[in-house]
Amino acid sequence: MSTSPTEMETAAADPAEHEPESDGGGEAGSELSVSVERRPASQVALTIEAPASDVDAAVAHAIRHLSARFRFPGFRPGKAPAAVIERAVGWPAIAREAVETLVPSAYTRALDQAGVVAVADPQLDVTGELERGRPFGFTALVTVQPEVQLRDYLELRVEEPHTVIDDERVDEAVEGVRRRHAELLEVDRPAQAGDVLRATLVMRRGEQAVGGEGEERDVELDRDQLIPGLADALLGLSAGESHSAELTLPDTYANEELRGAVVTVDAQVRSVRERQLPPLDDALATLDGHGETLAELRDWYREHLTTVAETQDQEQFQGAVLEALVERARVDVPEVMMDREVDRQLRDMEMRLAGSGLRLDKYLEYTGETMEQVRATRRPQAEQRVKLELVLAALAEAEGIEIDELDVEREERSLIGDRKVTADQRRRIHMAAHRDLLLRAAGQRALEIARGEV
């Protein structure tokens, strides 16, 4: 006798998400016989035996369920006696129905009773025959959250960057102001660095257009602003000229699906214009709207650049600390957790493509990639993300970090917003909010440790 995984609630994320049924699954507080065998690769084998009282309750539930599903001559729906139902449908049908009720409930309660946190659906072995008045046993092989060894995490130290905004950086910012407010004058000569072209650009990958689509636009010939090689390809072109260049998109390209791709850019120049910069005087501050004098303009940009630098320094420090924390720890990420993270990334990718009016299958046709290749390219990033979350959760436990329930409720309300949600959805959102806050708090604690604030 077996039960289908699709007919039982999964315990993939947290056993608290799966509440036992009191009707047909025994009393929520009744004791099961549970033995736990730890196995390699973050797997646990559970041998579970439900008491006779649970079996009898499951049988009674099965009979009531079958009574409501079928019509029995001489009786109103749901009112036929148990003996009549059993004679009509047979004991094997009742036993199958009872197992389908008993096993999911017993499995979920066994996780709670044994303190096991499952991260995937179990492999169930339900081969015994169910009998009234007798215990019923089955086994479950389940992947669990792996053990994380933080090692000497209190010794973690990372130097915190402190960027100083000097006069040179302020000068560059002020020059940027002049460039933004410059007047563009059309010239009759080949394009030079710093010029602004009025041009159409079409980017193709093979025969498929992946950007530009022939729209006329302003293109500033600045190597720092354009994709590598494009500015050099456009230098020397005059109005009315066309040119095609083969370029390799950088790993930092905005569209991650095109990072590292070899593309062809077709350019047609409509006009060449040069910038006439405004004078470097007090009028520039008024023009830019930040002060009334050149000194006030410089002060404003010094303060602005300092604020930006502090934010970037903090982000860089956070990234370095978390990377060092993960490198220091030891944890083997189960395959199922990496697969689940890859699935999440692919769902995000599908949503982004849909926002551009493109289906995932069509995108794969255009790029010539298979789904297996796409999954493989995302696997390393998925492993790092899962590993980071596991390490932060372990740090929170090691440091005894607790989250105020009021904070969780505020986060929950923020996540729900004006949406209408079911009680089950609210519970899941509440759990997600608690976990997010816990991981954030653990991340902050990691920063304190890295600064030596032990």
C-alpha positions in Angstrom: 0.0 0.0 0.0 1.4 3.4 -0.9 0.6 7.1 -0.7 1.3 9.6 -3.5 3.6 12.5 -2.6 1.2 14.8 -4.4 -1.6 13.9 -2.0 0.3 14.8 1.1 1.4 18.3 2.3 5.0 18.9 1.7 7.4 19.7 4.6 9.9 21.3 2.3 10.5 24.5 4.1 9.5 24.2 7.7 7.5 21.6 9.6 5.5 24.4 11.2 3.9 25.0 7.8 2.2 21.6 8.0 -0.4 21.3 10.6 -1.6 17.8 11.6 -5.3 17.0 11.1 -7.1 16.1 14.2 -9.9 14.4 12.2 -8.6 11.1 11.0 -5.0 11.5 12.0 -5.2 10.9 15.7 -5.0 13.5 18.5 -2.5 16.2 17.8 -0.7 15.4 21.0 -0.7 11.6 20.8 2.7 10.0 20.8 4.1 8.2 17.8 6.9 5.7 17.9 9.7 7.5 16.0 13.3 6.3 15.4 15.8 8.6 13.6 18.8 7.4 11.6 21.2 10.1 10.4 22.6 9.4 6.9 25.2 11.1 4.7 24.3 14.0 2.4 22.0 15.6 4.9 19.5 12.8 4.9 17.5 11.3 7.7 15.6 8.0 7.7 12.5 8.1 10.0 10.8 4.9 11.1 7.4 5.9 12.2 4.7 3.9 13.9 1.2 5.3 14.6 -0.6 3.9 17.6 -3.8 1.8 17.2 -5.9 4.8 18.3 -4.7 6.8 15.3 -5.4 3.9 13.0 -9.0 3.6 14.2 -9.5 7.3 13.9 -8.2 7.2 10.3 -10.5 4.3 9.5 -13.5 6.2 10.9 -12.5 9.3 8.9 -12.2 7.2 5.7 -15.7 5.6 6.2 -17.2 9.1 6.7 -15.4 10.4 3.6 -16.5 7.5 1.5 -20.1 7.7 2.8 -20.2 11.3 1.5 -18.8 10.4 -1.8 -21.1 7.6 -2.8 -24.8 7.0 -2.7 -26.1 3.9 -0.8 -29.6 2.7 -1.5 -32.0 3.3 1.3 -29.8 5.9 3.0 -29.4 9.6 2.7 -25.9 10.9 1.6 -23.5 10.5 4.5 -26.0 8.6 6.7 -25.2 5.0 5.8 -23.9 2.8 8.7 -20.2 1.8 8.6 -21.0 -1.8 8.1 -23.1 -1.0 5.0 -20.3 1.1 3.6 -17.7 -1.5 4.2 -19.7 -4.2 2.5 -20.3 -1.9 -0.5 -16.8 -0.6 -1.1 -14.7 -3.3 0.5 -12.1 -3.1 3.2 -9.2 -2.5 0.8 -10.8 0.7 -0.4 -11.3 1.8 3.2 -7.8 0.9 4.2 -6.3 2.9 1.2 -8.4 5.9 2.1 -7.3 5.6 5.8 -3.6 5.4 4.8 -4.0 8.5 2.6 -5.3 10.3 5.7 -3.0 8.8 8.4 0.4 9.0 6.7 0.7 12.7 6.0 -0.5 13.6 9.5 1.8 11.1 11.2 4.8 12.1 9.1 4.3 15.8 10.0 3.9 15.0 13.7 6.9 12.8 13.6 9.0 15.7 12.3 7.9 17.8 15.2 8.3 15.0 17.7 11.9 14.2 16.5 12.9 17.8 16.0 13.8 17.2 12.4 13.6 20.2 9.9 12.9 18.8 6.4 13.8 20.8 3.3 12.1 18.6 0.7 9.3 16.1 0.2 10.1 12.7 1.7 10.5 9.4 0.0 7.9 7.3 1.7 7.9 3.5 2.0 4.3 2.5 2.9 4.2 -1.3 2.4 2.5 -2.6 5.5 -1.2 -3.7 5.7 -3.4 -1.5 7.8 -5.6 -3.3 10.3 -8.1 -2.0 12.8 -6.9 -1.9 16.4 -3.3 -2.4 15.5 -0.4 0.1 15.1 0.6 1.0 11.6 4.2 1.7 10.5 6.0 3.2 7.6 9.4 4.8 6.8 10.4 8.2 5.4 13.7 9.2 3.9 14.0 13.0 4.0 16.6 15.6 3.2 17.2 17.9 6.2 18.8 21.3 6.8 22.6 20.5 6.8 24.8 21.1 9.8 26.8 24.3 9.7 30.2 24.5 11.3 30.9 28.2 11.9 34.4 27.3 13.3 36.2 30.3 14.9 33.8 32.9 13.6 34.5 35.3 16.5 38.0 35.7 15.1 36.6 37.1 11.8 38.1 40.5 11.0 37.6 42.6 7.8 39.1 46.0 7.3 36.3 48.6 6.8 36.9 51.0 3.8 36.7 54.7 4.2 36.7 56.7 1.0 37.9 60.3 1.3 36.4 62.8 -1.2 39.2 65.1 -2.2 39.3 68.3 -4.3 40.0 66.2 -7.4 36.8 64.3 -7.0 34.9 67.5 -6.5 36.5 69.0 -9.6 35.3 66.0 -11.6 31.7 66.4 -10.3 31.7 70.1 -11.2 33.0 69.3 -14.7 30.1 66.8 -14.9 27.7 69.6 -14.1 29.2 71.7 -16.9 28.8 68.8 -19.3 25.2 68.2 -18.3 24.4 71.9 -19.0 26.5 72.2 -22.1 25.0 73.3 -25.4 25.2 70.8 -28.3 26.3 72.4 -31.5 26.2 70.5 -34.8 29.6 70.3 -36.6 30.6 69.2 -40.0 33.6 66.9 -39.2 34.3 63.3 -38.2 33.3 62.4 -34.6 35.8 62.9 -31.8 35.9 61.7 -28.2 33.3 63.6 -26.1 31.1 64.4 -29.1 27.4 63.4 -29.0 26.1 61.6 -32.1 22.5 61.5 -33.2 22.3 57.9 -34.4 20.4 54.7 -34.7 21.9 51.6 -33.1 20.7 48.1 -33.5 22.2 45.2 -31.5 21.9 41.7 -32.9 22.8 38.3 -31.6 23.0 36.2 -34.7 19.9 37.2 -36.7 17.9 38.2 -33.6 17.7 41.9 -32.7 18.3 42.1 -28.9 18.5 45.9 -28.4 18.0 49.3 -30.0 15.4 48.3 -32.6 16.5 51.2 -34.8 15.3 54.0 -32.6 17.2 57.3 -33.1 19.0 58.4 -30.0 21.9 60.5 -28.6 25.1 58.6 -28.1 28.0 60.3 -26.2 31.4 59.0 -27.3 32.6 58.2 -23.8 34.4 54.9 -23.2 33.2 54.8 -19.6 29.6 55.1 -20.5 29.3 52.8 -23.5 29.8 49.1 -23.7 33.5 48.2 -24.3 34.6 48.8 -27.9 31.5 50.8 -29.0 33.0 54.3 -28.6 36.1 53.3 -30.5 33.9 51.8 -33.3 32.0 55.1 -33.7 35.0 57.5 -33.6 35.8 59.0 -37.0 32.3 58.6 -38.4 30.6 61.6 -40.1 27.0 62.4 -40.6 25.4 60.1 -43.1 27.9 57.2 -42.5 27.1 53.7 -41.3 29.3 51.1 -39.5 28.9 47.6 -38.0 31.1 46.3 -35.2 31.3 43.0 -33.5 31.5 43.4 -29.7 31.5 41.2 -26.6 29.1 42.3 -23.9 30.7 42.6 -20.4 29.9 40.4 -17.4 28.3 43.5 -15.8 25.8 44.1 -18.7 22.4 45.0 -17.4 20.6 42.1 -19.1 22.1 39.1 -17.3 20.9 36.8 -20.1 23.2 38.6 -22.5 26.3 38.8 -20.3 29.4 37.6 -22.2 27.5 37.3 -25.5 29.1 38.2 -28.8 26.8 40.7 -30.6 26.9 42.9 -33.7 26.0 46.6 -33.4 24.8 48.3 -36.6 25.2 52.1 -36.4 23.9 54.9 -38.7 25.0 58.4 -37.9 22.5 61.2 -38.5 24.6 64.1 -37.1 27.7 65.0 -35.1 27.5 67.5 -32.3 30.1 68.9 -29.9 29.6 70.3 -26.4 30.0 74.0 -25.6 30.5 74.1 -21.9 29.1 76.9 -19.7 31.7 79.1 -17.9 33.1 77.9 -14.6 31.6 80.7 -12.4 28.9 81.5 -9.9 26.2 81.3 -12.7 26.9 77.6 -12.9 25.6 77.1 -9.4 22.3 78.9 -10.2 22.0 76.9 -13.5 22.4 73.6 -11.6 20.1 74.6 -8.7 22.6 73.9 -5.9 23.7 77.1 -4.3 24.3 80.6 -5.6 28.1 80.7 -5.8 30.7 78.3 -7.2 31.9 77.7 -3.7 28.4 76.6 -2.6 28.1 74.4 -5.6 31.4 72.7 -4.7 30.3 72.3 -1.1 27.1 70.7 -2.1 28.8 68.1 -4.4 31.4 67.4 -1.7 28.7 66.5 0.8 26.7 64.5 -1.8 29.8 62.5 -2.9 30.6 61.9 0.7 27.2 60.5 1.4 27.3 58.3 -1.7 30.8 57.1 -0.8 29.8 56.1 2.7 26.9 54.0 1.3 29.2 52.3 -1.2 31.8 51.7 1.5 29.2 50.1 3.7 27.9 47.9 0.9 31.5 46.9 0.0 32.2 46.1 3.7 29.0 44.1 4.1 29.8 42.0 1.0 33.3 41.3 2.1 32.2 40.3 5.6 29.5 37.9 4.4 31.9 36.4 1.9 34.6 35.9 4.6 32.0 34.4 6.9 30.8 31.9 4.4 34.4 31.0 3.4 35.3 30.4 7.0 32.3 28.1 7.6 31.9 24.5 6.6 28.5 23.4 5.2 27.5 20.9 2.4 24.5 22.3 0.6 22.0 19.5 -0.3 21.3 19.2 -4.0 17.6 19.7 -3.4 18.2 23.1 -1.8 20.3 24.3 -4.8 17.7 23.0 -7.2 15.0 24.9 -5.3 17.0 28.2 -5.5 17.7 27.7 -9.2 13.9 27.2 -9.7 13.3 30.5 -7.9 15.9 32.3 -10.1 14.2 30.8 -13.2 10.8 32.1 -12.1 12.3 35.5 -11.7 13.8 35.3 -15.1 10.5 34.2 -16.6 8.8 37.2 -15.0 11.4 39.6 -16.4 11.1 38.1 -19.9 7.3 38.3 -19.7 7.6 42.0 -18.8 9.4 42.4 -22.2 6.7 40.4 -24.0 8.9 37.3 -24.4 8.3 33.7 -23.3 11.1 31.7 -21.8 10.8 29.0 -24.5 11.2 31.6 -27.3 14.1 33.2 -25.5 15.8 29.8 -25.4 15.2 29.4 -29.1 16.8 32.8 -29.8 19.9 32.2 -27.6 20.3 28.6 -28.7 20.5 27.5 -25.1 18.9 24.5 -23.5 17.1 24.6 -20.1 19.8 22.3 -18.7 22.5 24.8 -19.8 20.6 27.7 -18.2 20.2 25.8 -15.0 23.9 24.9 -15.0 25.0 28.5 -15.3 22.9 29.6 -12.4 23.9 26.7 -10.1 27.1 28.3 -8.6 25.2 31.5 -7.7 22.4 29.4 -6.2 24.8 27.4 -4.1 26.4 30.6 -2.7 23.0 32.2 -1.9 21.8 29.1 -0.1 25.1 28.6 1.7 24.9 32.3 2.9 21.4 31.9 4.3 22.4 28.7 6.1 25.5 30.3 7.6 23.5 33.3 8.8 20.8 31.2 10.3 23.6 29.2 12.2 25.1 32.5 13.3 21.8 33.7 14.7 21.4 30.5 16.7 25.0 30.6 17.9 24.6 34.2 19.1 21.1 33.6 20.6 19.5 36.2 18.4 15.8 36.7 18.9 13.3 38.7 16.9 10.6 40.8 18.6 7.2 39.6 17.6 6.0 43.1 17.1 8.7 43.7 14.5 7.6 40.5 12.8 4.0 41.7 12.7 5.1 45.0 11.3 7.1 43.3 8.6 4.2 41.0 7.9 1.8 43.9 7.4 4.3 45.6 5.1 4.6 42.4 2.9 0.8 41.9 2.7 -0.1 45.5 2.1 -3.7 45.8 0.8 -3.9 42.3 -0.5 -6.5 39.8 0.8 -4.8 36.6 2.0 -6.0 33.4 3.5 -5.0 32.2 7.0 -2.5 29.8 5.5 -1.0 32.5 3.3 -0.7 34.8 6.3 1.0 32.1 8.3 3.6 31.5 5.6 4.2 35.3 5.2 4.6 35.6 8.9 7.2 32.8 8.9 9.0 34.4 5.9 9.0 37.8 7.7 10.5 36.2 10.8 13.2 34.5 8.8 14.1 37.6 6.9 14.4 39.7 10.0 16.5 36.9 11.7 18.9 36.8 8.7 19.2 40.6 8.7 20.0 40.6 12.4 22.6 37.9 11.9 24.1 39.9 9.1 24.4 43.0 11.4 26.0 40.8 14.1 28.5 39.6 11.5 29.5 43.2 10.8 30.0 43.9 14.5 32.2 40.8 14.8 34.2 41.9 11.8 34.8 45.3 13.4 36.0 43.6 16.6 32.9 44.5 18.6 32.8 41.0 20.2 
